[in-house]
């Protein structure tokens, strides 16, 4: 019945349907392990909400300055318990992951301070915000902050180089956990824990800052549980589950969170001001469903990895490797293949399925980018989406999928599109 429906309604051939389903059958044990991680993280969320004594009254908002916005305060209390940190700043006026990162860095780093990315180059939008690329004003470098990078070796931290760099007394070390637009796997919690232990043997004061975008709930622990001082991310990625309307978060040491809050509002105002805009319910509902949504997205990513590995493409991570973000990177090798892939993902979406994505000059990026995103929440990367910069080696970055069922459809559509465009042949 379902095969016939896919053929008649989505124009997918029998051969593609069977190819994908055979690949999925090979993932049974890996899927069971994802279920265990999901269940553990669901318990963490419920525990945090119980500890904070969440009540229906906390779904009521406020107006004006937001003094005593109990919904806002309760969200931040729950995040503090969930991430096992001293404090949290979770606000709807933090508009993206890049904004959360830049807010944290701008608040902490002053003129003359040094900071180092110890996981290699950062995501394109952050390179512009720091001032590495582009000619934007008000970048960190334009304000006198000094920046350098230490690359990874075989997808792991270069600990000797990091320890040597500590001799120059940098104020902050930054870890971008997710792959971004690079050619590497996401960094797992064990790697983060190991490098932090080594850093602390030499320097107990340097601030360890983790960009956690796309990484939340992919493992049983978060970076803040293994020694990170401040962890930041977006609410319209993993933690929003396609329900949170907007927002970003910073969690960590109280002093750092208060500094960021002062920068978000004004010194002396800090966390006391700012209304929740009646988003407390959707923000917390999103958090509740997040472990399940992340689990489905990880299963979908493994399916994409397995199918495209078998088709002969280079993928990272491989289908059976540890997953520490929801992104699956596929080296497609040409602009035509990337655009064809993204068109297929768009057509498998619920929203704007009729739209045909094309490369364009997207703000914050050095190259043209093609992006497929048919989401209920605009820009919600935990929902079905794919994008890629139009540059060699022509990698497409797929992420999300609130249900494996839709993820499976997206895989099938992508393979069928590549066949239809004459890019691949299915044996």
N, C-alpha and C positions, 0 to 999 in steps of 0.2 A: 504493500500500500504506500509506504513512505517513498520507496524508490520511484514508483510511478508518479507520485506527486512532485518529486524533485525534477523528474524529466519533463513533465507537462507544464509546470509553473515556473521553473527556474532554468530551463533549457540546459540541464546537466546530463551528460551522456551516461549510459549504464557503466561504461568502462571507468569513468572518473569516479562514479559513486562507489563502485566496488574497490577501486584502488585506495580511496581514502578510508573506507571502512576496514579494509584489511590492515592498513597502517595503524588505525586506532586500536584494533584488537591486540597489537603488539605492545600496547602501553598500559595494560591492565594493572600490573604491579606498581608502576609509577603513579598511576591515578589513585590507587589505594593509599599511597604515602601522602599524596596531596590532601586527601580527605583527613588524615590524621593531623596534619598541620592546621587545616581549617578548624577542626573540632577544638584543638588546643587554644587557638586564637579567639574562637567564639567564647570560650570560658573566660579568657582574659577580659574581654569586653564586658561580659555580664558581671564579672567580679568588680570591675572598676565602677560600673553603674550602681551596683548594690552598695559598694563602699561609700560612694558619694551620696547615697540616699536620693537618687533621682526620683522626682515626683512629677505628675502632670502639671503642677503649678509652674514648673520651670520652663514650660513651653510658651509661657506668656512673655511678650516683649515689653519694651519701654520706649520712651520717646526722648527727644532733645539730647541732652548730654549723655544720658545713659547711666547716671548714678543709680546704683542698686539694680542694674539689669541682672536679675537672678538667673535667667537663661544663659547669658554670656558667662557668668561666673561658674555656673554648674558645668558647662561644657569644658571650661579650662580645668576645673577640679578633676573631672573624669579623665581628661587627657593626661594630667599629672599622674594619676594613679596607673593608667594604662601603660605609659612609657616609663614608669618608675623614676620620675624626676622630681626635683624640688618645686618646679613651677611650670606653667604653660601659658602661651599667648595664642589664642585661636580666634581669628576674627574674619568676618565676611568682607572687610575692606582690604584684606590681603588678597590680591586678585589672581595670583598664580604662584607656581613653585618658584619661578625666577624672582618674583617679587619677594617671597619669603626669604630666599637666600640672600638677595641684595639688601633687604632690610636688616637681617642679622649681621652681615658683614659690615654694612655702613655704620651700624650702631656701635660695633665693637672696635673697628679699625680707625685709627686717627692718622693725621699727617705724620709721615716718617715710619709708621709701623710696617713690618714685613709680614706677608703671609704666603704660604706655599700650598699649592695643590699637589698632594702626594699620590694622586691616582692618575697623573697625566693630564692632558688637555681637558678643559671643561666644555660643557654643552655650548652650542653656538650663541644662544641668547646671553649666556653668562660671559662669554668672551667679549661681547659688546659692552655689557654692563661694567665689566672690570676695566675695559679700555684697551684690551689686547688687539682687537680688530675694530674697524669702523672709525667714525669720527664723531661719536656721540659726546655731548657735554655732560658734566656731572658724574663722570665715571670715577671709580675708585682711584685709578692711576692719576687722573687729573686733579684729584684732591691730595695727592702726595703719598698715597699708599704704594708700597713696593710689592711686586708680585713675581713669583717664579713657579716653575713646575718641576716635579720629579716624576719621571715616567715609570710605568710598571715594567716588570721583567717577567715574561711568561705568565702574564695576567695576575701577577702578585706584586706586593709592595717591595720596593728596593730598600730594604731596611738599613743596610750600611750607608746608603746615600742619605736617607732620612736622618739617621743619627748624626752624620757628619754635618748636615745642614742646621742641626740644633745648636751648633757652636756659634752661629750668627744670631742666636736669640730671636727667632721669629715669634711674633705674638700669637699666630694662629696657623694651624695645619688643617687643610680642608680635604675631605674625602667625598668625591662624587660616587655614590654607590652604584647607580645605574649606568648602563653602557652609553647613554646619550647617543651622539652621532659618531661614536668611535667604532673600532673593530676589536672589541674585547667583550668578554662576559661581564656580567654584573659582579660586584665584589660581595662575597658572602660574609656572614657574621663572624665565622671562625677566623677569617683573614683580618677583619677589623679588630677583633679581640686580641689577636696575636700582635699586630703592629702597635696597638695602644699600650699593651704591656711592655713592649720594648721601648717605646717612647718614654713611658713613665719611669723607667729605670734611670733615664738620663735627665729628664726634665719633667718635674711635677706640675709646672705652672703653665706651660704652653696650652693654649685653648685648642681642643680638638672638635672640629665643626663638621657635621655630616649632612650632606644633601641626601635626603632619604626618599626623594621622589621615585615613584614606581616600585619601591622596595618594601613598603609596609605590608605586614602579614604574609610575606612570602616565606618567612621562616618563623620559628617559634620565639625568637628573641628579636628585639630592636637594638640599634646601635647604642642607645642610651643605657641599655642593660649590660653593656660590656665596656663601659668607661668613657663614652663620648660625652663631652661637656654640653653640647648643644646640637639638637637634631631638628631639621626643618623639612617642610614639604607642603603639598597642596591638598586641599579637600576635594578637588574634582578629578583626582586620580584614584589611587587605591582606597583611600579612607572614605570616599564619598559614595561608592557603590552605585553611581548613577542616580543618586537621590539628593545628596547635598547640592545646594544651588550654587554655591561659590565658596571661596575662602581659602585660607592657608593657616599653617600652624608653626610655632616654634616651641620646643620643649627643652628643658635643661636646667642648669644651675640658676638659682633665683636671681643672683646678681646680673647674669647675662640676659635673662628674660626681662627683668626690669629695665635694663639699658635699652633693649629693643623696643619695649613698650614706650619709653620716653621718646624714642626716635619716631615711632609710629604716630604718637600724639604730640606731646611736648614735655620737656623736663618739668617735673612737678605734677603732671597730670597722669602720665603712665597708663596703667591698666584700669584706672578708675573711670575713665571716660570711653565712650564708644558703645553704640547700641547693637543688639544682635539682629535688628531688622526682622524680627519674628522668624528667624531661621533656625532656632534651637531644635525644633522638632525634626526638620529635615536633616540637619547636621547630625543629630544623634541617631536617627533612623538609618542614615547612611553608614554611620560607624557600626551600628549593630549588624547590618548586612555585609559589611566590608569583607570579613574573612571568607564568606561564601562566594562573593563576587571575585575576590582574588584567586580563590581556588579554581573557579571556572575559567578564569583568564589564563592561569598557569597550565591547566589541562589543554586549553586551546593552543597555547604557545607550543607545548610539547607536540601536539598533533601537527602543527605547521612545520616544526623542526623535522619530525620524522618523515613527513611526506616530501619535503623539499630536499632532505638528505638523499632519499631514495631516488629522486629525480636528478641527482648529481650536482646540486648546488651546495656551496659552502654556507653553513649556517652557524650562528653562535647565539646562545649556547647550543650544544648538540642535544638531541632529544632526551638523552639519559643522564645529562649532567645536572649538578645542583643548580637550582634556579633561585636567584636572589633579586630578581625583578620580573615584571610581567612582559618585558620586551623580547621579541624574537627578531633577530637580524638575519636577513637573507641577502646574500651577494648575488644579485640578478644579472649584473654585467652590462646593462644598457639602459638608456633612458626609456626606450620603447617598452622594455620589460617592466620597469618600475611603474610607469604610467598605466600600463595594462593591468598590473597587479592592483594598483590603487583604485582603478575603475571597478574592478571586481568586488573589492571590499565595500566600496560605496554602494554598489548595487545589492549587496547582502544586508544592508542596514535597514532599519525601520523608518528612520527619518531621512528625508532627502535622498531616497534610493534612486530617484530619477536623475539626479545631478551627475555630471561627468567631470571629475576633477582634472585640472590641468596645472602644470607648473606655473608658479608666480613668485614675484618678489615679496616674500612674506617679511613683515617687520621683525628685526632682530637677527636675521640670518644673512650670511655672506653670499650664499648661492640661491638660485631659485629652488623652491620646495614644492613638491606635489603632496597633497594631503587629502586623505579620505577620512571623513568623520561624519557619520550620520547618527548623532547622539541626541538623547533627550535633554541633556545638559550640555550647552555649547562648550566644546573643548574638553569634555570629560573623557580622558584617555583610558579609563577603566572600561568604558564602553568600546564597542568595535571601532578600531581606527588603524590607520597605517599612514606612514609618511616617509619621505626620503629626500635628501638634497640632490639636486641634479649635478652630480660630480662623480668622478671616478672614485672607487670601483663600482659605483651605482648600487648602493645598498638600500634596501627597503626595510623599515623598522615597523613591524606589526606589534600592536599591543591591544589588550583588552578582550572583551567578550563577556558580557554578564552571564551568559549561559553557554555551556558547551554545545548545545543544539545549534545555536546561531553561529558559534565558532566553526562548527563542522561544515555548515553551509558556506561560510566564508572561504574555508579551505577549498571546498569543491569548486566554488565560483572562480577562485583565483587560478586553479589549475586549468579549468575549462577555458578561461579567458586567454591564458598563455597558449593553449592549443589553438584557439580560434584565431589568434594573431600570428600564428605560424612560428612561435618562439620555441615551443617544445613539441615533441611527439611522445605519446604514451604508448609504451611497448605492450 
